[in-house]
Amino acid sequence: MSSSAHIYCLDANVLIQTWQKWPHLKFVPTIGILELGKQGRIFIAERVKNEIVVTDDKGKKKTTFQKWLKRSSIPVHKPTENVIKCWQNTIQANPFT
């Protein structure tokens, strides 16, 4: 991969929306996400993965989506200062008011 290639940090919503639209994971959009993960072109923050894969305190079984994400090839990283700045800029430009 070229050093000039962009790497994207996915929010939980991207994964959730993909799952909701293609729950059987046999369709191209989901396979594309997995392939981008294998190529190192996308990643998710540790906090995002933990938010999705952790079972609740009542001990419910993990959903198929949680199991899929846990087994996926999407890299998980702690966000860098650059990623945090991008998040802050996005939130400031698009406040939730």
Phi and psi restraints in degrees (range 20) as a CNS / XPLOR table:
assign (resid 1 and name C) (resid 2 and name N)
       (resid 2 and name CA) (resid 2 and name C) 1.0 -64.7 20.0 2
assign (resid 2 and name N) (resid 2 and name CA)
       (resid 2 and name C) (resid 3 and name N) 1.0 145.3 20.0 2
assign (resid 2 and name C) (resid 3 and name N)
       (resid 3 and name CA) (resid 3 and name C) 1.0 -68.2 20.0 2
assign (resid 3 and name N) (resid 3 and name CA)
       (resid 3 and name C) (resid 4 and name N) 1.0 -15.4 20.0 2
assign (resid 3 and name C) (resid 4 and name N)
       (resid 4 and name CA) (resid 4 and name C) 1.0 -91.0 20.0 2
assign (resid 4 and name N) (resid 4 and name CA)
       (resid 4 and name C) (resid 5 and name N) 1.0 -1.8 20.0 2
assign (resid 4 and name C) (resid 5 and name N)
       (resid 5 and name CA) (resid 5 and name C) 1.0 -68.5 20.0 2
assign (resid 5 and name N) (resid 5 and name CA)
       (resid 5 and name C) (resid 6 and name N) 1.0 141.2 20.0 2
assign (resid 5 and name C) (resid 6 and name N)
       (resid 6 and name CA) (resid 6 and name C) 1.0 -79.4 20.0 2
assign (resid 6 and name N) (resid 6 and name CA)
       (resid 6 and name C) (resid 7 and name N) 1.0 145.6 20.0 2
assign (resid 6 and name C) (resid 7 and name N)
       (resid 7 and name CA) (resid 7 and name C) 1.0 -120.3 20.0 2
assign (resid 7 and name N) (resid 7 and name CA)
       (resid 7 and name C) (resid 8 and name N) 1.0 132.0 20.0 2
assign (resid 7 and name C) (resid 8 and name N)
       (resid 8 and name CA) (resid 8 and name C) 1.0 -113.1 20.0 2
assign (resid 8 and name N) (resid 8 and name CA)
       (resid 8 and name C) (resid 9 and name N) 1.0 137.9 20.0 2
assign (resid 8 and name C) (resid 9 and name N)
       (resid 9 and name CA) (resid 9 and name C) 1.0 -95.2 20.0 2
assign (resid 9 and name N) (resid 9 and name CA)
       (resid 9 and name C) (resid 10 and name N) 1.0 118.9 20.0 2
assign (resid 9 and name C) (resid 10 and name N)
       (resid 10 and name CA) (resid 10 and name C) 1.0 -89.3 20.0 2
assign (resid 10 and name N) (resid 10 and name CA)
       (resid 10 and name C) (resid 11 and name N) 1.0 140.1 20.0 2
assign (resid 10 and name C) (resid 11 and name N)
       (resid 11 and name CA) (resid 11 and name C) 1.0 -86.1 20.0 2
assign (resid 11 and name N) (resid 11 and name CA)
       (resid 11 and name C) (resid 12 and name N) 1.0 160.7 20.0 2
assign (resid 11 and name C) (resid 12 and name N)
       (resid 12 and name CA) (resid 12 and name C) 1.0 -55.9 20.0 2
assign (resid 12 and name N) (resid 12 and name CA)
       (resid 12 and name C) (resid 13 and name N) 1.0 -34.8 20.0 2
assign (resid 12 and name C) (resid 13 and name N)
       (resid 13 and name CA) (resid 13 and name C) 1.0 -61.0 20.0 2
assign (resid 13 and name N) (resid 13 and name CA)
       (resid 13 and name C) (resid 14 and name N) 1.0 -35.4 20.0 2
assign (resid 13 and name C) (resid 14 and name N)
       (resid 14 and name CA) (resid 14 and name C) 1.0 -61.6 20.0 2
assign (resid 14 and name N) (resid 14 and name CA)
       (resid 14 and name C) (resid 15 and name N) 1.0 -45.1 20.0 2
assign (resid 14 and name C) (resid 15 and name N)
       (resid 15 and name CA) (resid 15 and name C) 1.0 -69.2 20.0 2
assign (resid 15 and name N) (resid 15 and name CA)
       (resid 15 and name C) (resid 16 and name N) 1.0 -42.9 20.0 2
assign (resid 15 and name C) (resid 16 and name N)
       (resid 16 and name CA) (resid 16 and name C) 1.0 -63.7 20.0 2
assign (resid 16 and name N) (resid 16 and name CA)
       (resid 16 and name C) (resid 17 and name N) 1.0 -46.2 20.0 2
assign (resid 16 and name C) (resid 17 and name N)
       (resid 17 and name CA) (resid 17 and name C) 1.0 -63.9 20.0 2
assign (resid 17 and name N) (resid 17 and name CA)
       (resid 17 and name C) (resid 18 and name N) 1.0 -40.3 20.0 2
assign (resid 17 and name C) (resid 18 and name N)
       (resid 18 and name CA) (resid 18 and name C) 1.0 -62.0 20.0 2
assign (resid 18 and name N) (resid 18 and name CA)
       (resid 18 and name C) (resid 19 and name N) 1.0 -45.1 20.0 2
assign (resid 18 and name C) (resid 19 and name N)
       (resid 19 and name CA) (resid 19 and name C) 1.0 -62.5 20.0 2
assign (resid 19 and name N) (resid 19 and name CA)
       (resid 19 and name C) (resid 20 and name N) 1.0 -43.4 20.0 2
assign (resid 19 and name C) (resid 20 and name N)
       (resid 20 and name CA) (resid 20 and name C) 1.0 -64.3 20.0 2
assign (resid 20 and name N) (resid 20 and name CA)
       (resid 20 and name C) (resid 21 and name N) 1.0 -34.8 20.0 2
assign (resid 20 and name C) (resid 21 and name N)
       (resid 21 and name CA) (resid 21 and name C) 1.0 -83.1 20.0 2
assign (resid 21 and name N) (resid 21 and name CA)
       (resid 21 and name C) (resid 22 and name N) 1.0 -31.0 20.0 2
assign (resid 21 and name C) (resid 22 and name N)
       (resid 22 and name CA) (resid 22 and name C) 1.0 -133.0 20.0 2
assign (resid 22 and name N) (resid 22 and name CA)
       (resid 22 and name C) (resid 23 and name N) 1.0 69.3 20.0 2
assign (resid 22 and name C) (resid 23 and name N)
       (resid 23 and name CA) (resid 23 and name C) 1.0 -68.4 20.0 2
assign (resid 23 and name N) (resid 23 and name CA)
       (resid 23 and name C) (resid 24 and name N) 1.0 -18.0 20.0 2
assign (resid 23 and name C) (resid 24 and name N)
       (resid 24 and name CA) (resid 24 and name C) 1.0 -89.6 20.0 2
assign (resid 24 and name N) (resid 24 and name CA)
       (resid 24 and name C) (resid 25 and name N) 1.0 -3.1 20.0 2
assign (resid 24 and name C) (resid 25 and name N)
       (resid 25 and name CA) (resid 25 and name C) 1.0 55.0 20.0 2
assign (resid 25 and name N) (resid 25 and name CA)
       (resid 25 and name C) (resid 26 and name N) 1.0 28.5 20.0 2
assign (resid 25 and name C) (resid 26 and name N)
       (resid 26 and name CA) (resid 26 and name C) 1.0 -107.2 20.0 2
assign (resid 26 and name N) (resid 26 and name CA)
       (resid 26 and name C) (resid 27 and name N) 1.0 4.9 20.0 2
assign (resid 26 and name C) (resid 27 and name N)
       (resid 27 and name CA) (resid 27 and name C) 1.0 -106.3 20.0 2
assign (resid 27 and name N) (resid 27 and name CA)
       (resid 27 and name C) (resid 28 and name N) 1.0 157.7 20.0 2
assign (resid 27 and name C) (resid 28 and name N)
       (resid 28 and name CA) (resid 28 and name C) 1.0 -53.5 20.0 2
assign (resid 28 and name N) (resid 28 and name CA)
       (resid 28 and name C) (resid 29 and name N) 1.0 -45.7 20.0 2
assign (resid 28 and name C) (resid 29 and name N)
       (resid 29 and name CA) (resid 29 and name C) 1.0 -56.7 20.0 2
assign (resid 29 and name N) (resid 29 and name CA)
       (resid 29 and name C) (resid 30 and name N) 1.0 -41.6 20.0 2
assign (resid 29 and name C) (resid 30 and name N)
       (resid 30 and name CA) (resid 30 and name C) 1.0 -71.2 20.0 2
assign (resid 30 and name N) (resid 30 and name CA)
       (resid 30 and name C) (resid 31 and name N) 1.0 -42.5 20.0 2
assign (resid 30 and name C) (resid 31 and name N)
       (resid 31 and name CA) (resid 31 and name C) 1.0 -60.5 20.0 2
assign (resid 31 and name N) (resid 31 and name CA)
       (resid 31 and name C) (resid 32 and name N) 1.0 -37.8 20.0 2
assign (resid 31 and name C) (resid 32 and name N)
       (resid 32 and name CA) (resid 32 and name C) 1.0 -61.9 20.0 2
assign (resid 32 and name N) (resid 32 and name CA)
       (resid 32 and name C) (resid 33 and name N) 1.0 -40.3 20.0 2
assign (resid 32 and name C) (resid 33 and name N)
       (resid 33 and name CA) (resid 33 and name C) 1.0 -63.7 20.0 2
assign (resid 33 and name N) (resid 33 and name CA)
       (resid 33 and name C) (resid 34 and name N) 1.0 -44.1 20.0 2
assign (resid 33 and name C) (resid 34 and name N)
       (resid 34 and name CA) (resid 34 and name C) 1.0 -63.1 20.0 2
assign (resid 34 and name N) (resid 34 and name CA)
       (resid 34 and name C) (resid 35 and name N) 1.0 -41.0 20.0 2
assign (resid 34 and name C) (resid 35 and name N)
       (resid 35 and name CA) (resid 35 and name C) 1.0 -64.7 20.0 2
assign (resid 35 and name N) (resid 35 and name CA)
       (resid 35 and name C) (resid 36 and name N) 1.0 -42.7 20.0 2
assign (resid 35 and name C) (resid 36 and name N)
       (resid 36 and name CA) (resid 36 and name C) 1.0 -61.7 20.0 2
assign (resid 36 and name N) (resid 36 and name CA)
       (resid 36 and name C) (resid 37 and name N) 1.0 -35.2 20.0 2
assign (resid 36 and name C) (resid 37 and name N)
       (resid 37 and name CA) (resid 37 and name C) 1.0 -64.5 20.0 2
assign (resid 37 and name N) (resid 37 and name CA)
       (resid 37 and name C) (resid 38 and name N) 1.0 -44.4 20.0 2
assign (resid 37 and name C) (resid 38 and name N)
       (resid 38 and name CA) (resid 38 and name C) 1.0 -61.5 20.0 2
assign (resid 38 and name N) (resid 38 and name CA)
       (resid 38 and name C) (resid 39 and name N) 1.0 -36.1 20.0 2
assign (resid 38 and name C) (resid 39 and name N)
       (resid 39 and name CA) (resid 39 and name C) 1.0 -78.4 20.0 2
assign (resid 39 and name N) (resid 39 and name CA)
       (resid 39 and name C) (resid 40 and name N) 1.0 -7.8 20.0 2
assign (resid 39 and name C) (resid 40 and name N)
       (resid 40 and name CA) (resid 40 and name C) 1.0 75.9 20.0 2
assign (resid 40 and name N) (resid 40 and name CA)
       (resid 40 and name C) (resid 41 and name N) 1.0 19.0 20.0 2
assign (resid 40 and name C) (resid 41 and name N)
       (resid 41 and name CA) (resid 41 and name C) 1.0 -86.6 20.0 2
assign (resid 41 and name N) (resid 41 and name CA)
       (resid 41 and name C) (resid 42 and name N) 1.0 -19.0 20.0 2
assign (resid 41 and name C) (resid 42 and name N)
       (resid 42 and name CA) (resid 42 and name C) 1.0 -134.0 20.0 2
assign (resid 42 and name N) (resid 42 and name CA)
       (resid 42 and name C) (resid 43 and name N) 1.0 160.1 20.0 2
assign (resid 42 and name C) (resid 43 and name N)
       (resid 43 and name CA) (resid 43 and name C) 1.0 -153.9 20.0 2
assign (resid 43 and name N) (resid 43 and name CA)
       (resid 43 and name C) (resid 44 and name N) 1.0 167.4 20.0 2
assign (resid 43 and name C) (resid 44 and name N)
       (resid 44 and name CA) (resid 44 and name C) 1.0 -123.3 20.0 2
assign (resid 44 and name N) (resid 44 and name CA)
       (resid 44 and name C) (resid 45 and name N) 1.0 151.4 20.0 2
assign (resid 44 and name C) (resid 45 and name N)
       (resid 45 and name CA) (resid 45 and name C) 1.0 -74.2 20.0 2
assign (resid 45 and name N) (resid 45 and name CA)
       (resid 45 and name C) (resid 46 and name N) 1.0 148.7 20.0 2
assign (resid 45 and name C) (resid 46 and name N)
       (resid 46 and name CA) (resid 46 and name C) 1.0 -51.0 20.0 2
assign (resid 46 and name N) (resid 46 and name CA)
       (resid 46 and name C) (resid 47 and name N) 1.0 -43.6 20.0 2
assign (resid 46 and name C) (resid 47 and name N)
       (resid 47 and name CA) (resid 47 and name C) 1.0 -61.4 20.0 2
assign (resid 47 and name N) (resid 47 and name CA)
       (resid 47 and name C) (resid 48 and name N) 1.0 -38.8 20.0 2
assign (resid 47 and name C) (resid 48 and name N)
       (resid 48 and name CA) (resid 48 and name C) 1.0 -65.2 20.0 2
assign (resid 48 and name N) (resid 48 and name CA)
       (resid 48 and name C) (resid 49 and name N) 1.0 -47.8 20.0 2
assign (resid 48 and name C) (resid 49 and name N)
       (resid 49 and name CA) (resid 49 and name C) 1.0 -61.6 20.0 2
assign (resid 49 and name N) (resid 49 and name CA)
       (resid 49 and name C) (resid 50 and name N) 1.0 -45.1 20.0 2
assign (resid 49 and name C) (resid 50 and name N)
       (resid 50 and name CA) (resid 50 and name C) 1.0 -62.0 20.0 2
assign (resid 50 and name N) (resid 50 and name CA)
       (resid 50 and name C) (resid 51 and name N) 1.0 -37.6 20.0 2
assign (resid 50 and name C) (resid 51 and name N)
       (resid 51 and name CA) (resid 51 and name C) 1.0 -60.5 20.0 2
assign (resid 51 and name N) (resid 51 and name CA)
       (resid 51 and name C) (resid 52 and name N) 1.0 -34.7 20.0 2
assign (resid 51 and name C) (resid 52 and name N)
       (resid 52 and name CA) (resid 52 and name C) 1.0 -88.2 20.0 2
assign (resid 52 and name N) (resid 52 and name CA)
       (resid 52 and name C) (resid 53 and name N) 1.0 -43.6 20.0 2
assign (resid 52 and name C) (resid 53 and name N)
       (resid 53 and name CA) (resid 53 and name C) 1.0 -89.3 20.0 2
assign (resid 53 and name N) (resid 53 and name CA)
       (resid 53 and name C) (resid 54 and name N) 1.0 -14.4 20.0 2
assign (resid 53 and name C) (resid 54 and name N)
       (resid 54 and name CA) (resid 54 and name C) 1.0 -74.2 20.0 2
assign (resid 54 and name N) (resid 54 and name CA)
       (resid 54 and name C) (resid 55 and name N) 1.0 132.7 20.0 2
assign (resid 54 and name C) (resid 55 and name N)
       (resid 55 and name CA) (resid 55 and name C) 1.0 -74.6 20.0 2
assign (resid 55 and name N) (resid 55 and name CA)
       (resid 55 and name C) (resid 56 and name N) 1.0 155.9 20.0 2
assign (resid 55 and name C) (resid 56 and name N)
       (resid 56 and name CA) (resid 56 and name C) 1.0 -74.2 20.0 2
assign (resid 56 and name N) (resid 56 and name CA)
       (resid 56 and name C) (resid 57 and name N) 1.0 172.8 20.0 2
assign (resid 56 and name C) (resid 57 and name N)
       (resid 57 and name CA) (resid 57 and name C) 1.0 -73.1 20.0 2
assign (resid 57 and name N) (resid 57 and name CA)
       (resid 57 and name C) (resid 58 and name N) 1.0 -4.3 20.0 2
assign (resid 57 and name C) (resid 58 and name N)
       (resid 58 and name CA) (resid 58 and name C) 1.0 -91.5 20.0 2
assign (resid 58 and name N) (resid 58 and name CA)
       (resid 58 and name C) (resid 59 and name N) 1.0 0.8 20.0 2
assign (resid 58 and name C) (resid 59 and name N)
       (resid 59 and name CA) (resid 59 and name C) 1.0 74.1 20.0 2
assign (resid 59 and name N) (resid 59 and name CA)
       (resid 59 and name C) (resid 60 and name N) 1.0 25.8 20.0 2
assign (resid 59 and name C) (resid 60 and name N)
       (resid 60 and name CA) (resid 60 and name C) 1.0 -63.8 20.0 2
assign (resid 60 and name N) (resid 60 and name CA)
       (resid 60 and name C) (resid 61 and name N) 1.0 153.3 20.0 2
assign (resid 60 and name C) (resid 61 and name N)
       (resid 61 and name CA) (resid 61 and name C) 1.0 -66.6 20.0 2
assign (resid 61 and name N) (resid 61 and name CA)
       (resid 61 and name C) (resid 62 and name N) 1.0 149.7 20.0 2
assign (resid 61 and name C) (resid 62 and name N)
       (resid 62 and name CA) (resid 62 and name C) 1.0 -67.5 20.0 2
assign (resid 62 and name N) (resid 62 and name CA)
       (resid 62 and name C) (resid 63 and name N) 1.0 144.3 20.0 2
assign (resid 62 and name C) (resid 63 and name N)
       (resid 63 and name CA) (resid 63 and name C) 1.0 -76.2 20.0 2
assign (resid 63 and name N) (resid 63 and name CA)
       (resid 63 and name C) (resid 64 and name N) 1.0 165.9 20.0 2
assign (resid 63 and name C) (resid 64 and name N)
       (resid 64 and name CA) (resid 64 and name C) 1.0 -59.2 20.0 2
assign (resid 64 and name N) (resid 64 and name CA)
       (resid 64 and name C) (resid 65 and name N) 1.0 -38.6 20.0 2
assign (resid 64 and name C) (resid 65 and name N)
       (resid 65 and name CA) (resid 65 and name C) 1.0 -62.0 20.0 2
assign (resid 65 and name N) (resid 65 and name CA)
       (resid 65 and name C) (resid 66 and name N) 1.0 -44.9 20.0 2
assign (resid 65 and name C) (resid 66 and name N)
       (resid 66 and name CA) (resid 66 and name C) 1.0 -61.8 20.0 2
assign (resid 66 and name N) (resid 66 and name CA)
       (resid 66 and name C) (resid 67 and name N) 1.0 -42.8 20.0 2
assign (resid 66 and name C) (resid 67 and name N)
       (resid 67 and name CA) (resid 67 and name C) 1.0 -64.2 20.0 2
assign (resid 67 and name N) (resid 67 and name CA)
       (resid 67 and name C) (resid 68 and name N) 1.0 -42.4 20.0 2
assign (resid 67 and name C) (resid 68 and name N)
       (resid 68 and name CA) (resid 68 and name C) 1.0 -59.8 20.0 2
assign (resid 68 and name N) (resid 68 and name CA)
       (resid 68 and name C) (resid 69 and name N) 1.0 -47.1 20.0 2
assign (resid 68 and name C) (resid 69 and name N)
       (resid 69 and name CA) (resid 69 and name C) 1.0 -64.6 20.0 2
assign (resid 69 and name N) (resid 69 and name CA)
       (resid 69 and name C) (resid 70 and name N) 1.0 -41.0 20.0 2
assign (resid 69 and name C) (resid 70 and name N)
       (resid 70 and name CA) (resid 70 and name C) 1.0 -61.1 20.0 2
assign (resid 70 and name N) (resid 70 and name CA)
       (resid 70 and name C) (resid 71 and name N) 1.0 -36.3 20.0 2
assign (resid 70 and name C) (resid 71 and name N)
       (resid 71 and name CA) (resid 71 and name C) 1.0 -87.8 20.0 2
assign (resid 71 and name N) (resid 71 and name CA)
       (resid 71 and name C) (resid 72 and name N) 1.0 -9.5 20.0 2
assign (resid 71 and name C) (resid 72 and name N)
       (resid 72 and name CA) (resid 72 and name C) 1.0 -67.4 20.0 2
assign (resid 72 and name N) (resid 72 and name CA)
       (resid 72 and name C) (resid 73 and name N) 1.0 165.4 20.0 2
assign (resid 72 and name C) (resid 73 and name N)
       (resid 73 and name CA) (resid 73 and name C) 1.0 -92.7 20.0 2
assign (resid 73 and name N) (resid 73 and name CA)
       (resid 73 and name C) (resid 74 and name N) 1.0 13.3 20.0 2
assign (resid 73 and name C) (resid 74 and name N)
       (resid 74 and name CA) (resid 74 and name C) 1.0 -77.5 20.0 2
assign (resid 74 and name N) (resid 74 and name CA)
       (resid 74 and name C) (resid 75 and name N) 1.0 119.2 20.0 2
assign (resid 74 and name C) (resid 75 and name N)
       (resid 75 and name CA) (resid 75 and name C) 1.0 -62.5 20.0 2
assign (resid 75 and name N) (resid 75 and name CA)
       (resid 75 and name C) (resid 76 and name N) 1.0 149.9 20.0 2
assign (resid 75 and name C) (resid 76 and name N)
       (resid 76 and name CA) (resid 76 and name C) 1.0 -120.4 20.0 2
assign (resid 76 and name N) (resid 76 and name CA)
       (resid 76 and name C) (resid 77 and name N) 1.0 128.0 20.0 2
assign (resid 76 and name C) (resid 77 and name N)
       (resid 77 and name CA) (resid 77 and name C) 1.0 -135.4 20.0 2
assign (resid 77 and name N) (resid 77 and name CA)
       (resid 77 and name C) (resid 78 and name N) 1.0 158.0 20.0 2
assign (resid 77 and name C) (resid 78 and name N)
       (resid 78 and name CA) (resid 78 and name C) 1.0 -76.4 20.0 2
assign (resid 78 and name N) (resid 78 and name CA)
       (resid 78 and name C) (resid 79 and name N) 1.0 138.5 20.0 2
assign (resid 78 and name C) (resid 79 and name N)
       (resid 79 and name CA) (resid 79 and name C) 1.0 -66.7 20.0 2
assign (resid 79 and name N) (resid 79 and name CA)
       (resid 79 and name C) (resid 80 and name N) 1.0 139.5 20.0 2
assign (resid 79 and name C) (resid 80 and name N)
       (resid 80 and name CA) (resid 80 and name C) 1.0 -80.8 20.0 2
assign (resid 80 and name N) (resid 80 and name CA)
       (resid 80 and name C) (resid 81 and name N) 1.0 170.2 20.0 2
assign (resid 80 and name C) (resid 81 and name N)
       (resid 81 and name CA) (resid 81 and name C) 1.0 -58.1 20.0 2
assign (resid 81 and name N) (resid 81 and name CA)
       (resid 81 and name C) (resid 82 and name N) 1.0 -37.8 20.0 2
assign (resid 81 and name C) (resid 82 and name N)
       (resid 82 and name CA) (resid 82 and name C) 1.0 -62.7 20.0 2
assign (resid 82 and name N) (resid 82 and name CA)
       (resid 82 and name C) (resid 83 and name N) 1.0 -43.7 20.0 2
assign (resid 82 and name C) (resid 83 and name N)
       (resid 83 and name CA) (resid 83 and name C) 1.0 -63.9 20.0 2
assign (resid 83 and name N) (resid 83 and name CA)
       (resid 83 and name C) (resid 84 and name N) 1.0 -43.2 20.0 2
assign (resid 83 and name C) (resid 84 and name N)
       (resid 84 and name CA) (resid 84 and name C) 1.0 -61.7 20.0 2
assign (resid 84 and name N) (resid 84 and name CA)
       (resid 84 and name C) (resid 85 and name N) 1.0 -41.6 20.0 2
assign (resid 84 and name C) (resid 85 and name N)
       (resid 85 and name CA) (resid 85 and name C) 1.0 -62.4 20.0 2
assign (resid 85 and name N) (resid 85 and name CA)
       (resid 85 and name C) (resid 86 and name N) 1.0 -41.7 20.0 2
assign (resid 85 and name C) (resid 86 and name N)
       (resid 86 and name CA) (resid 86 and name C) 1.0 -61.6 20.0 2
assign (resid 86 and name N) (resid 86 and name CA)
       (resid 86 and name C) (resid 87 and name N) 1.0 -44.1 20.0 2
assign (resid 86 and name C) (resid 87 and name N)
       (resid 87 and name CA) (resid 87 and name C) 1.0 -59.2 20.0 2
assign (resid 87 and name N) (resid 87 and name CA)
       (resid 87 and name C) (resid 88 and name N) 1.0 -46.7 20.0 2
assign (resid 87 and name C) (resid 88 and name N)
       (resid 88 and name CA) (resid 88 and name C) 1.0 -61.5 20.0 2
assign (resid 88 and name N) (resid 88 and name CA)
       (resid 88 and name C) (resid 89 and name N) 1.0 -44.0 20.0 2
assign (resid 88 and name C) (resid 89 and name N)
       (resid 89 and name CA) (resid 89 and name C) 1.0 -62.3 20.0 2
assign (resid 89 and name N) (resid 89 and name CA)
       (resid 89 and name C) (resid 90 and name N) 1.0 -41.0 20.0 2
assign (resid 89 and name C) (resid 90 and name N)
       (resid 90 and name CA) (resid 90 and name C) 1.0 -64.5 20.0 2
assign (resid 90 and name N) (resid 90 and name CA)
       (resid 90 and name C) (resid 91 and name N) 1.0 -44.9 20.0 2
assign (resid 90 and name C) (resid 91 and name N)
       (resid 91 and name CA) (resid 91 and name C) 1.0 -65.7 20.0 2
assign (resid 91 and name N) (resid 91 and name CA)
       (resid 91 and name C) (resid 92 and name N) 1.0 -41.0 20.0 2
assign (resid 91 and name C) (resid 92 and name N)
       (resid 92 and name CA) (resid 92 and name C) 1.0 -65.4 20.0 2
assign (resid 92 and name N) (resid 92 and name CA)
       (resid 92 and name C) (resid 93 and name N) 1.0 -36.6 20.0 2
assign (resid 92 and name C) (resid 93 and name N)
       (resid 93 and name CA) (resid 93 and name C) 1.0 -76.5 20.0 2
assign (resid 93 and name N) (resid 93 and name CA)
       (resid 93 and name C) (resid 94 and name N) 1.0 -22.2 20.0 2
assign (resid 93 and name C) (resid 94 and name N)
       (resid 94 and name CA) (resid 94 and name C) 1.0 -134.0 20.0 2
assign (resid 94 and name N) (resid 94 and name CA)
       (resid 94 and name C) (resid 95 and name N) 1.0 67.5 20.0 2
assign (resid 94 and name C) (resid 95 and name N)
       (resid 95 and name CA) (resid 95 and name C) 1.0 -64.5 20.0 2
assign (resid 95 and name N) (resid 95 and name CA)
       (resid 95 and name C) (resid 96 and name N) 1.0 150.5 20.0 2
assign (resid 95 and name C) (resid 96 and name N)
       (resid 96 and name CA) (resid 96 and name C) 1.0 -88.5 20.0 2
assign (resid 96 and name N) (resid 96 and name CA)
       (resid 96 and name C) (resid 97 and name N) 1.0 55.1 20.0 2
